[in-house]
């Protein structure tokens, strides 16, 4: 049901916030691994979840949602998604990302593929972002 789906997403957001704020990143990474399927089932609400999480303070949660979005067969608004990735890369916390380095690298590869496939440079400065990405990898 829609109500239980919203409750599940709310629980996910609360857990991400709580574990991030207490700096329990290993436990958070484990919780996120267990939540991937649930996030995929509720991907239609991904934007709401992203808006509820701060890319800097809740980097692992933010990364999880972006990664699940990237794994979907199609992305409705590619330009908007690219912008979400750019925002995340600019503000994410390296001390959290270390706990999900593989997901981070995959998302960066996915972003690079989107740039190549889009064959256009939008208002987003892709080279700046690629430079930022290389700082973490």
C-alpha angles and dihedrals in degrees: 000000000000092000095054090044091055090046091052091051091046089052090050092051092047092049092048091050094046097046092042093051092049088046093236092147098157091053090045092052089052092049090050092051088056091048099052095096092048090050091050091052090051099038090129087073095047094111091055090050092048090050089052093054127065112227091221102041096034100033097147093051091046091049091050093055093045091048093051090048089051090052094057118108091241137014114215099207109025095176092054091046091051089052090052090052092048091051090048095049092049096051108026119119114245092208088063097038090059087073091058103029093144093054090047092052091047091051091049091050089049091051091050090051090051090053091051093045094047090054090200136091112229126193086285111096100230095185091058090052093048087051089052092048092056090057090068102037 
